[in-house]
Amino acid sequence: MGLRGRLLLAFLIPTLLVLSLGGFGLYRASRNVLEEELGRALSGIAATVSAELKGERVLSVEAADAQGEGSRTWRSLTAQLTEVKQRTGVRRILVVDAERRARLDVGGSLRPMTEATELLRDGLEIQRVLGGELATSQVMFEGTDGLLYKTGYAPLFSDGKVVGLIAIEGSAAFFGPLTRLLNAFVGLAALTLLLLAITAVSSARGLSRPLERLVSAALRIGGGDLSTPVASEDTLEIGILARELEAMRQALESRDRQLKLMLGGVAHEVKNPLGGIELFAGLLDEELIGKAPDIAEARSHLTKIRRELNYLKRIVEDFLSFAKEQKLQIAPLDAQALLESAAQHLSGEAEGKSVTLDVEAEKATISGDVSLLTSALVNLIKNAVQISTAGQRVTLRGKSTPEQYVFEVKDEGPGIAGELQSRIFEPFFTTREKGTGLGLPLARKLVEAHGGTLTIDSKPGQTLFRLRLPLPAKRGEGRGEGLT
């Protein structure tokens, strides 16, 4: 069942139960109270009539007394009861003896000495009355006029003995208004349920529509559509879900964009080592097919091929370093040899562009992961070579300070605009058409993993990167132990 249906049921079922059970219970309670009050009133009237009548006079009425104009006693008693009937507004006053034979019937049709069979319906109540108690009929009956009636009973005494009973029938006229009240309550309940149904449907729509939009957005994202933003929602809780879903979409879109850039970057970055491998493999092939192969030269070419292969492998690992943690393999390093090795990786590309690499470094022992630091320096040098034009110089320097060893990579290119310098180390930000934007961010990441810093100082005609690494004695404990 959908959200709308559940909300509709949640609104209507409890209300329906409360209204139906509560209304019916109120109706029954009101009816019982009024019915009991009517019974007490009728029994009270019967008791009053019994007190005004003399039992011996009532028992003296015979069947012949009602013939013609009737006997004086019968007329007197009938007149007395007629007055009571008119004064109290009851429907009927019936006086019977202990054998349940009618003696007087004002408002009814029983003749004297006729058996009152209609009293059989109240057999238990009659027995109690003949025992000297007041009683009322438990069952109401419907008269010929279609109205409901109830009977109150009182014993008739003669010389302290019960010789008969008085039955007073009264109309339960209050049931008419009570029934109308019940009908009005049913109508009000139906109107309330209708209004609640409209409210429930409106509320369900107000809740379900934003949720349906979120579900639709989630399905779009799950289907690969990461470009369509998730609309904000006004409802507080749903609005939070919408914002979180939009944040997730943006993160996925950024990750997807990064992955696409990484795929393009991998193809771009592997060209240089593949070119070197191709070059040295060709040279090795020429050496091997010669008449007198130079084994030493062939081994030299083979060593260079292996170096390029190792560097190619390292490029792939550099890309993976953004996605997983890498443990640094810290070892003592020769800073001068590290810078010269990094420059050697770009010597071919620099020569191809007629760019001069000027390398000068002080000897010093530093500590770090040789592969990762080489990768950081290669990225800086590569960036400088690529930005340079023919005839320009890329200057590589290494010098010691009391606390740090500083590598400098300076080019004579056009420089980097001030507003872009703050973004140059952002992952995947690049100003080159085919650049991956990973070189400089990865370089800074690798340097910071070693407890160092990488900064830029650029102006037209010169860009200077400074890579500062703490000397082994100054490296902070616990720093540079992991790369995330």
VEXVO-213964 format. One line per 8 residues: number of its first residue (from 1); their letters; for each residue x, y, z of C-alpha. Coordinates in nm, 3 decimals, m for minus. Layout:
REM VEXVO-213964
NUM) A) X,Y,Z | ...
//
This chain:
REM VEXVO-213964
1) MGLRGRLL) 0.000,0.000,0.000 | 0.127,0.346,m0.089 | 0.198,0.630,0.151 | m0.125,0.809,0.061 | m0.336,0.504,0.139 | m0.161,0.446,0.469 | m0.204,0.806,0.578 | m0.569,0.796,0.475
9) LAFLIPTL) m0.627,0.485,0.685 | m0.425,0.630,0.972 | m0.655,0.933,0.974 | m0.990,0.763,0.914 | m0.980,0.433,1.103 | m0.910,0.577,1.451 | m1.158,0.859,1.391 | m1.421,0.615,1.268
17) LVLSLGGF) m1.372,0.393,1.572 | m1.383,0.686,1.813 | m1.692,0.840,1.654 | m1.882,0.514,1.611 | m1.800,0.360,1.946 | m1.817,0.689,2.132 | m2.138,0.799,1.961 | m2.310,0.466,2.005
25) GLYRASRN) m2.197,0.446,2.365 | m2.325,0.798,2.434 | m2.657,0.717,2.268 | m2.701,0.396,2.468 | m2.604,0.566,2.794 | m2.847,0.854,2.731 | m3.124,0.611,2.638 | m3.067,0.396,2.945
33) VLEEELGR) m3.068,0.696,3.177 | m3.386,0.836,3.025 | m3.552,0.495,3.022 | m3.471,0.436,3.388 | m3.597,0.782,3.478 | m3.922,0.716,3.289 | m3.964,0.383,3.469 | m3.916,0.545,3.811
41) ALSGIAAT) m4.163,0.819,3.722 | m4.427,0.568,3.609 | m4.374,0.352,3.918 | m4.408,0.665,4.133 | m4.736,0.755,3.966 | m4.855,0.397,4.017 | m4.763,0.416,4.385 | m4.952,0.746,4.419
49) VSAELKGE) m5.259,0.598,4.253 | m5.235,0.292,4.479 | m5.229,0.516,4.786 | m5.543,0.700,4.669 | m5.740,0.385,4.592 | m5.896,0.152,4.846 | m5.834,m0.209,4.761 | m6.171,m0.331,4.880
57) RVLSVEAA) m6.355,m0.085,4.657 | m6.150,m0.192,4.354 | m6.217,m0.559,4.423 | m6.589,m0.486,4.449 | m6.601,m0.399,4.079 | m6.750,m0.683,3.882 | m6.815,m0.739,3.513 | m7.174,m0.620,3.545
65) DAQGEGSR) m7.065,m0.290,3.694 | m6.940,m0.163,3.356 | m7.269,m0.240,3.172 | m7.489,0.048,3.073 | m7.388,0.360,3.256 | m7.206,0.145,3.505 | m7.236,0.121,3.877 | m7.173,0.415,4.100
73) TWRSLTAQ) m6.849,0.262,4.233 | m6.718,0.186,3.888 | m6.801,0.538,3.764 | m6.641,0.700,4.067 | m6.319,0.500,4.038 | m6.304,0.553,3.663 | m6.350,0.928,3.705 | m6.079,0.936,3.970
81) LTEVKQRT) m5.832,0.752,3.745 | m5.927,0.959,3.440 | m5.838,1.271,3.632 | m5.500,1.121,3.725 | m5.443,1.022,3.363 | m5.516,1.372,3.240 | m5.308,1.533,3.510 | m5.003,1.314,3.456
89) GVRRILVV) m5.029,1.271,3.078 | m4.989,0.895,3.093 | m5.135,0.674,2.820 | m5.316,0.417,3.032 | m5.398,0.322,3.392 | m5.478,m0.048,3.444 | m5.587,m0.194,3.778 | m5.586,m0.574,3.811
97) DAERRARL) m5.641,m0.814,4.100 | m5.402,m1.082,4.221 | m5.534,m1.322,3.957 | m5.441,m1.066,3.691 | m5.800,m0.991,3.604 | m5.877,m0.637,3.503 | m6.094,m0.437,3.739 | m6.039,m0.087,3.594
105) DVGGSLRP) m5.880,0.015,3.259 | m5.866,0.387,3.185 | m5.716,0.446,2.842 | m5.738,0.078,2.751 | m6.006,m0.160,2.624 | m6.018,m0.434,2.887 | m6.353,m0.488,3.051 | m6.380,m0.573,3.421
113) MTEATELL) m6.292,m0.933,3.510 | m6.113,m0.985,3.174 | m5.771,m1.151,3.203 | m5.488,m0.906,3.131 | m5.276,m1.138,2.914 | m5.055,m0.852,2.802 | m4.897,m0.852,3.147 | m4.742,m1.189,3.071
121) RDGLEIQR) m4.455,m1.009,2.903 | m4.354,m0.871,3.242 | m4.397,m1.190,3.443 | m4.099,m1.142,3.670 | m4.186,m0.779,3.739 | m4.548,m0.878,3.823 | m4.427,m1.135,4.077 | m4.213,m0.870,4.246
129) VLGGELAT) m4.505,m0.625,4.259 | m4.735,m0.887,4.406 | m4.464,m0.935,4.666 | m4.507,m0.571,4.767 | m4.234,m0.398,4.558 | m4.237,m0.130,4.292 | m4.120,m0.238,3.945 | m4.094,m0.125,3.586
137) SQVMFEGT) m4.109,m0.328,3.269 | m3.768,m0.423,3.131 | m3.896,m0.442,2.774 | m4.056,m0.146,2.604 | m4.333,m0.217,2.361 | m4.463,m0.040,2.056 | m4.819,0.092,2.061 | m5.064,0.109,1.773
145) DGLLYKTG) m4.949,0.467,1.717 | m4.598,0.347,1.644 | m4.451,0.500,1.960 | m4.261,0.315,2.229 | m4.417,0.270,2.573 | m4.304,0.157,2.914 | m4.501,0.037,3.216 | m4.456,0.120,3.583
153) YAPLFSDG) m4.608,m0.106,3.850 | m4.713,m0.061,4.213 | m4.893,m0.304,4.445 | m5.257,m0.245,4.548 | m5.320,m0.300,4.920 | m5.624,m0.386,5.127 | m5.586,m0.415,5.504 | m5.206,m0.432,5.456
161) KVVGLIAI) m5.224,m0.717,5.211 | m5.144,m0.705,4.840 | m5.467,m0.772,4.654 | m5.367,m0.650,4.310 | m5.151,m0.404,4.123 | m5.156,m0.075,3.939 | m5.000,m0.058,3.589 | m4.923,0.285,3.445
169) EGSAAFFG) m4.827,0.299,3.076 | m4.632,0.604,2.966 | m4.496,0.707,2.626 | m4.124,0.718,2.570 | m4.170,1.038,2.372 | m3.814,1.145,2.449 | m3.690,0.876,2.209 | m3.804,1.089,1.918
177) PLTRLLNA) m3.563,1.377,1.993 | m3.303,1.124,2.102 | m3.333,0.944,1.769 | m3.311,1.273,1.585 | m3.003,1.357,1.791 | m2.855,1.021,1.691 | m2.926,1.090,1.326 | m2.768,1.433,1.357
185) FVGLAALT) m2.466,1.276,1.524 | m2.436,1.022,1.242 | m2.453,1.303,0.988 | m2.194,1.502,1.179 | m1.970,1.196,1.200 | m2.004,1.139,0.826 | m1.918,1.506,0.759 | m1.623,1.482,0.997
193) LLLLAITA) m1.496,1.171,0.821 | m1.533,1.345,0.486 | m1.338,1.648,0.608 | m1.075,1.421,0.760 | m1.053,1.227,0.434 | m0.996,1.550,0.244 | m0.736,1.658,0.502 | m0.570,1.317,0.490
201) VSSARGLS) m0.554,1.319,0.111 | m0.417,1.673,0.113 | m0.159,1.587,0.380 | m0.069,1.266,0.201 | m0.013,1.457,m0.119 | 0.194,1.715,0.065 | 0.414,1.437,0.204 | 0.412,1.191,m0.081
209) RPLERLVS) 0.484,1.431,m0.365 | 0.818,1.554,m0.221 | 0.908,1.195,m0.136 | 0.811,1.084,m0.486 | 1.035,1.358,m0.625 | 1.319,1.235,m0.403 | 1.256,0.876,m0.514 | 1.260,0.991,m0.876
217) AALRIGGG) 1.584,1.180,m0.816 | 1.739,0.876,m0.646 | 1.636,0.657,m0.939 | 1.789,0.909,m1.181 | 2.112,0.906,m0.986 | 2.105,0.527,m0.967 | 2.047,0.520,m1.344 | 2.360,0.726,m1.406
225) DLSTPVAS) 2.213,1.076,m1.444 | 2.446,1.278,m1.225 | 2.397,1.614,m1.395 | 2.037,1.691,m1.293 | 2.029,1.870,m0.953 | 1.799,1.751,m0.676 | 1.539,2.019,m0.610 | 1.513,2.158,m0.259
233) EDTLEIGI) 1.201,2.089,m0.051 | 1.015,2.314,0.195 | 0.933,2.049,0.456 | 1.208,2.045,0.719 | 1.278,1.671,0.737 | 1.226,1.613,0.365 | 1.435,1.921,0.293 | 1.723,1.767,0.488
241) LARELEAM) 1.690,1.449,0.281 | 1.686,1.656,m0.039 | 2.000,1.845,0.065 | 2.182,1.526,0.159 | 2.077,1.361,m0.167 | 2.198,1.665,m0.361 | 2.529,1.656,m0.170 | 2.560,1.288,m0.258
249) RQALESRD) 2.482,1.364,m0.623 | 2.746,1.637,m0.632 | 3.000,1.405,m0.472 | 2.919,1.130,m0.720 | 2.931,1.378,m1.008 | 3.268,1.505,m0.889 | 3.396,1.151,m0.847 | 3.268,1.059,m1.191
257) RQLKLMLG) 3.432,1.365,m1.341 | 3.755,1.283,m1.161 | 3.746,0.926,m1.284 | 3.699,1.044,m1.640 | 3.986,1.288,m1.603 | 4.200,1.016,m1.450 | 4.129,0.786,m1.743 | 4.232,1.061,m1.982
265) GVAHEVKN) 4.528,1.147,m1.761 | 4.652,0.789,m1.756 | 4.665,0.782,m2.136 | 4.844,1.117,m2.136 | 5.096,1.038,m1.865 | 5.206,0.703,m1.998 | 5.312,0.846,m2.333 | 5.653,0.965,m2.210
273) PLGGIELF) 5.768,0.637,m2.056 | 5.623,0.443,m2.348 | 5.816,0.671,m2.584 | 6.135,0.606,m2.390 | 6.072,0.233,m2.390 | 6.011,0.242,m2.764 | 6.332,0.443,m2.820 | 6.555,0.225,m2.607
281) AGLLDEEL) 6.396,m0.093,m2.741 | 6.480,0.025,m3.095 | 6.838,0.099,m2.995 | 6.864,m0.240,m2.826 | 6.729,m0.406,m3.138 | 6.993,m0.230,m3.351 | 7.266,m0.346,m3.114 | 7.149,m0.707,m3.118
289) IGKAPDIA) 7.122,m0.738,m3.497 | 7.467,m0.591,m3.555 | 7.760,m0.808,m3.652 | 7.943,m0.742,m3.328 | 7.683,m0.653,m3.059 | 7.808,m0.428,m2.780 | 7.689,m0.619,m2.476 | 7.760,m0.333,m2.240
297) EARSHLTK) 7.561,m0.091,m2.457 | 7.277,m0.342,m2.490 | 7.266,m0.384,m2.113 | 7.258,m0.006,m2.078 | 6.956,0.014,m2.308 | 6.792,m0.271,m2.118 | 6.850,m0.090,m1.788 | 6.687,0.224,m1.929
305) IRRELNYL) 6.391,0.022,m2.054 | 6.345,m0.126,m1.709 | 6.372,0.221,m1.557 | 6.101,0.350,m1.787 | 5.884,0.049,m1.707 | 5.927,0.112,m1.338 | 5.836,0.475,m1.389 | 5.532,0.375,m1.594
313) KRIVEDFL) 5.423,0.150,m1.314 | 5.475,0.434,m1.072 | 5.248,0.662,m1.274 | 4.963,0.417,m1.235 | 5.032,0.398,m0.864 | 5.026,0.778,m0.843 | 4.670,0.780,m0.972 | 4.572,0.507,m0.727
321) SFAKEQKL) 4.724,0.702,m0.440 | 4.422,0.934,m0.448 | 4.191,0.643,m0.373 | 4.377,0.448,m0.107 | 4.626,0.484,0.173 | 4.990,0.412,0.097 | 5.256,0.340,0.355 | 5.577,0.532,0.300
329) QIAPLDAQ) 5.894,0.333,0.273 | 6.122,0.574,0.454 | 6.494,0.538,0.389 | 6.801,0.768,0.382 | 6.834,0.945,0.045 | 7.100,1.142,m0.136 | 6.925,1.471,m0.218 | 7.158,1.552,m0.506
337) ALLESAAQ) 7.112,1.211,m0.668 | 6.734,1.237,m0.616 | 6.713,1.566,m0.807 | 6.943,1.447,m1.085 | 6.739,1.124,m1.122 | 6.418,1.321,m1.148 | 6.573,1.549,m1.410 | 6.689,1.247,m1.607
345) HLSGEAEG) 6.328,1.132,m1.645 | 6.246,1.456,m1.830 | 6.570,1.499,m2.021 | 6.425,1.344,m2.335 | 6.116,1.563,m2.334 | 6.320,1.876,m2.260 | 6.563,1.799,m2.540 | 6.273,1.743,m2.777
353) KSVTLDVE) 6.140,2.091,m2.698 | 6.489,2.249,m2.705 | 6.452,2.339,m2.338 | 6.767,2.337,m2.125 | 6.764,2.161,m1.788 | 7.012,2.326,m1.549 | 7.066,2.103,m1.245 | 7.269,2.204,m0.942
361) AEKATISG) 7.222,2.056,m0.595 | 7.412,2.049,m0.268 | 7.493,1.712,m0.125 | 7.283,1.624,0.175 | 7.119,1.322,0.328 | 6.745,1.335,0.362 | 6.493,1.064,0.447 | 6.185,0.964,0.257
369) DVSLLTSA) 6.033,0.730,0.000 | 6.255,0.756,m0.304 | 5.983,0.661,m0.551 | 5.724,0.904,m0.414 | 5.968,1.195,m0.384 | 6.095,1.124,m0.733 | 5.736,1.132,m0.857 | 5.678,1.467,m0.684
377) LVNLIKNA) 5.990,1.622,m0.838 | 5.915,1.474,m1.180 | 5.569,1.632,m1.169 | 5.719,1.973,m1.091 | 5.990,1.945,m1.357 | 5.743,1.811,m1.610 | 5.513,2.105,m1.545 | 5.805,2.347,m1.597
385) VQISTAGQ) 5.922,2.180,m1.919 | 5.572,2.171,m2.064 | 5.514,2.540,m1.994 | 5.852,2.639,m2.144 | 5.922,2.714,m2.509 | 6.226,2.646,m2.725 | 6.542,2.820,m2.601 | 6.414,2.868,m2.246
393) RVTLRGKS) 6.579,2.723,m1.938 | 6.440,2.520,m1.648 | 6.658,2.566,m1.341 | 6.669,2.291,m1.078 | 6.837,2.370,m0.748 | 6.884,2.190,m0.419 | 7.025,2.351,m0.108 | 7.040,2.287,0.264
401) TPEQYVFE) 6.928,2.510,0.546 | 6.975,2.442,0.917 | 6.638,2.270,0.938 | 6.529,2.189,0.583 | 6.641,2.081,0.244 | 6.488,2.295,m0.029 | 6.434,2.187,m0.388 | 6.360,2.468,m0.634
409) VKDEGPGI) 6.214,2.426,m0.982 | 6.209,2.750,m1.183 | 6.095,2.807,m1.538 | 6.089,3.110,m1.768 | 5.734,3.055,m1.891 | 5.444,3.302,m1.897 | 5.370,3.259,m1.529 | 5.041,3.182,m1.355
417) AGELQSRI) 4.777,3.448,m1.295 | 4.728,3.546,m0.934 | 4.365,3.435,m0.919 | 4.467,3.088,m1.041 | 4.759,3.037,m0.804 | 4.521,2.961,m0.516 | 4.365,2.680,m0.723 | 4.675,2.535,m0.884
425) FEPFFTTR) 4.700,2.259,m0.623 | 4.332,2.160,m0.644 | 4.290,1.805,m0.777 | 4.197,1.797,m1.145 | 4.227,2.173,m1.191 | 4.432,2.245,m1.500 | 4.486,2.528,m1.747 | 4.608,2.297,m2.021
433) EKGTGLGL) 4.360,2.157,m2.267 | 4.473,1.798,m2.222 | 4.612,1.822,m1.871 | 4.485,1.591,m1.599 | 4.529,1.842,m1.318 | 4.684,1.572,m1.099 | 5.053,1.650,m1.128 | 5.080,1.944,m0.889
441) PLARKLVE) 4.812,1.824,m0.643 | 4.979,1.484,m0.627 | 5.319,1.649,m0.579 | 5.191,1.853,m0.284 | 5.017,1.547,m0.141 | 5.338,1.344,m0.159 | 5.546,1.626,m0.008 | 5.303,1.684,0.279
449) AHGGTLTI) 5.304,1.309,0.349 | 5.677,1.351,0.415 | 5.613,1.640,0.654 | 5.722,1.900,0.398 | 5.561,2.189,0.212 | 5.523,2.287,m0.153 | 5.465,2.651,m0.246 | 5.450,2.856,m0.564
457) DSKPGQTL) 5.574,3.204,m0.648 | 5.481,3.314,m0.998 | 5.491,3.626,m1.207 | 5.513,3.691,m1.583 | 5.835,3.536,m1.712 | 5.906,3.323,m1.406 | 5.741,3.054,m1.196 | 5.922,2.913,m0.894
465) FRLRLPLP) 5.815,2.603,m0.698 | 5.982,2.543,m0.362 | 5.970,2.193,m0.215 | 6.084,2.197,0.147 | 6.160,1.875,0.334 | 6.263,1.856,0.699 | 6.606,1.714,0.763 | 6.605,1.373,0.937
473) AKRGEGRG) 6.687,1.518,1.278 | 6.404,1.773,1.248 | 6.129,1.543,1.121 | 5.839,1.532,1.365 | 5.769,1.203,1.529 | 5.483,1.016,1.367 | 5.475,1.244,1.061 | 5.518,1.111,0.712
481) EGLT) 5.420,0.759,0.817 | 5.118,0.729,0.590 | 4.965,0.881,0.280 | 4.588,0.913,0.249
//
